[in-house]
Amino acid sequence: MTHDFTGKAMAVTGSSGIGLGAALYLARSGARVFLAGIDTVMNDKAAALAAGEGLAVSLHHVDVADEASVRGWADQIAAETDTLHGLVNAAGQQSFGTAETTRPAEWDQAIAVNLRSCYLTSHCLYPMLKAAGGAAVVHVSSVQGHNNQDNVLAYAVAKGGVHALTRAMAVDCAKDAIRVNSISPGSIRTPLLEFSASQLAVGGKSIDDMIGKFGASHPIGRVGTTEETGSLIAYLCSDAAGFITGADLRIDGGLTAQLCI
Ligand SMILES: NC(=O)c1ccc[n+]([C@@H]2O[C@H](COP(=O)([O-])OP(=O)(O)OC[C@H]3O[C@@H](n4cnc5c(N)ncnc54)[C@H](O)[C@@H]3O)[C@@H](O)[C@H]2O)c1
């Protein structure tokens, strides 16, 4: 399925992985994309990739956990457009730990980057989303917001919070013709997944071995791609999803459908 975003401006956070995949998908479908990332190397790579395809994607150095930085991004966007038809919150960070081992600063960081950021960008970009007279917000949550593995306390809490934020925003924002949904990916091959694989690789296993193992635990038998998440995000931002708001769509190869008994 393809969607036409010609003449529409979209804001996306996360300049690698799922965020970059969504930005490229939307830009290939005609959108003007304002892409925010904190990592200058990733920002430069994303800019080069988009330029190579002649896509309308501009890169912005933004810390989504910092209010002044997000307000600065909003000002940069407002200098170029009065209206935004979409906001995709894909910036995020994995964190590991239990209630016993997670330090308060690590908890605060995980919540700030994975949850508070979704509120903060929505808050700062709201006037432009409202002015579009029909806009969509997609927050990238995780299967870990539904069920979780061990040792991911703060991350799981943040992702569960994203589901609550999605519902609450959907109810409040409908009056302004803004739909709000989230997606919950299973394992998707991105730098974040490769980092998780490197943390879990033991006994001479490579990152590819670990990613193959992650894939085998999904009923579909593989991990997902950023083209697949980009396609779902574009669908949720499109008019084809005009009656969908407050939903969380799992894109997890059946991972959370199975009972591990
Ligand atoms: N890859 C997966 O398997 C998977 C599964 C479920 C959920 N997710 C979620 O998808 C989202 C995207 O992750 P990804 O897999 O694409 O990983 P990724 O590491 O490629 O992308 C995350 C991006 O967020 C950026 N970022 C981190 N902190 C930031 C900050 N303070 N300000 C601005 N940018 C910041 C990183 O630099 C990076 O570019 C995350 O929210 C993650 O939790 C990923």
Ligand as a Chemical Component Dictionary entry (heavy atoms), coordinates in Angstrom:
data_LIG
# 
_chem_comp.id                   LIG 
_chem_comp.type                 NON-POLYMER 
_chem_comp.pdbx_formal_charge   0 
_chem_comp.three_letter_code    LIG 
# 
loop_
_chem_comp_atom.comp_id 
_chem_comp_atom.atom_id 
_chem_comp_atom.alt_atom_id 
_chem_comp_atom.type_symbol 
_chem_comp_atom.charge 
_chem_comp_atom.model_Cartn_x 
_chem_comp_atom.model_Cartn_y 
_chem_comp_atom.model_Cartn_z 
_chem_comp_atom.pdbx_ordinal 
LIG N1  N1  N 0  14.619 -2.042 17.163 1  
LIG C1  C1  C 0  13.782 -2.719 17.901 2  
LIG O1  O1  O 0  13.812 -3.962 17.930 3  
LIG C2  C2  C 0  12.729 -1.991 18.698 4  
LIG C3  C3  C 0  11.715 -2.764 19.281 5  
LIG C4  C4  C 0  10.734 -2.119 20.006 6  
LIG C5  C5  C 0  10.751 -0.743 20.147 7  
LIG N2  N2  N 1  11.756 -0.023 19.580 8  
LIG C6  C6  C 0  11.719 1.427  19.770 9  
LIG O2  O2  O 0  11.873 2.064  18.530 10 
LIG C7  C7  C 0  12.418 3.370  18.744 11 
LIG C8  C8  C 0  13.555 3.560  17.770 12 
LIG O3  O3  O 0  14.595 2.664  18.094 13 
LIG P1  P1  P 0  15.508 2.005  16.981 14 
LIG O4  O4  O 0  15.415 0.557  17.140 15 
LIG O5  O5  O -1 15.239 2.646  15.692 16 
LIG O6  O6  O 0  16.950 2.374  17.524 17 
LIG P2  P2  P 0  18.046 3.419  17.049 18 
LIG O7  O7  O 0  19.077 3.415  18.116 19 
LIG O8  O8  O 0  18.476 3.174  15.659 20 
LIG O9  O9  O 0  17.219 4.772  17.028 21 
LIG C9  C9  C 0  17.022 5.547  18.138 22 
LIG C10 C10 C 0  17.461 6.927  17.771 23 
LIG O10 O10 O 0  17.113 7.806  18.833 24 
LIG C11 C11 C 0  18.183 8.715  18.978 25 
LIG N3  N3  N 0  18.160 9.296  20.313 26 
LIG C12 C12 C 0  18.479 8.711  21.491 27 
LIG N4  N4  N 0  18.383 9.602  22.467 28 
LIG C13 C13 C 0  17.998 10.775 21.900 29 
LIG C14 C14 C 0  17.740 12.077 22.397 30 
LIG N5  N5  N 0  17.855 12.362 23.706 31 
LIG N6  N6  N 0  17.363 13.036 21.528 32 
LIG C15 C15 C 0  17.241 12.774 20.201 33 
LIG N7  N7  N 0  17.474 11.563 19.666 34 
LIG C16 C16 C 0  17.842 10.579 20.521 35 
LIG C17 C17 C 0  19.431 7.885  18.737 36 
LIG O11 O11 O 0  20.580 8.691  18.481 37 
LIG C18 C18 C 0  18.988 7.063  17.559 38 
LIG O12 O12 O 0  19.236 7.731  16.346 39 
LIG C19 C19 C 0  12.842 3.438  20.200 40 
LIG O13 O13 O 0  11.873 4.155  20.920 41 
LIG C20 C20 C 0  12.825 1.986  20.626 42 
LIG O14 O14 O 0  12.554 1.870  21.983 43 
LIG C21 C21 C 0  12.745 -0.612 18.856 44 
# 
loop_
_chem_comp_bond.comp_id 
_chem_comp_bond.atom_id_1 
_chem_comp_bond.atom_id_2 
_chem_comp_bond.value_order 
_chem_comp_bond.pdbx_ordinal 
LIG N1  C1  SING 1  
LIG C1  O1  DOUB 2  
LIG C1  C2  SING 3  
LIG C2  C3  SING 4  
LIG C2  C21 DOUB 5  
LIG C3  C4  DOUB 6  
LIG C4  C5  SING 7  
LIG C5  N2  DOUB 8  
LIG N2  C6  SING 9  
LIG N2  C21 SING 10 
LIG C6  O2  SING 11 
LIG C6  C20 SING 12 
LIG O2  C7  SING 13 
LIG C7  C8  SING 14 
LIG C7  C19 SING 15 
LIG C8  O3  SING 16 
LIG O3  P1  SING 17 
LIG P1  O4  DOUB 18 
LIG P1  O5  SING 19 
LIG P1  O6  SING 20 
LIG O6  P2  SING 21 
LIG P2  O7  DOUB 22 
LIG P2  O8  SING 23 
LIG P2  O9  SING 24 
LIG O9  C9  SING 25 
LIG C9  C10 SING 26 
LIG C10 O10 SING 27 
LIG C10 C18 SING 28 
LIG O10 C11 SING 29 
LIG C11 N3  SING 30 
LIG C11 C17 SING 31 
LIG N3  C12 SING 32 
LIG N3  C16 SING 33 
LIG C12 N4  DOUB 34 
LIG N4  C13 SING 35 
LIG C13 C14 SING 36 
LIG C13 C16 DOUB 37 
LIG C14 N5  SING 38 
LIG C14 N6  DOUB 39 
LIG N6  C15 SING 40 
LIG C15 N7  DOUB 41 
LIG N7  C16 SING 42 
LIG C17 O11 SING 43 
LIG C17 C18 SING 44 
LIG C18 O12 SING 45 
LIG C19 O13 SING 46 
LIG C19 C20 SING 47 
LIG C20 O14 SING 48 
# 
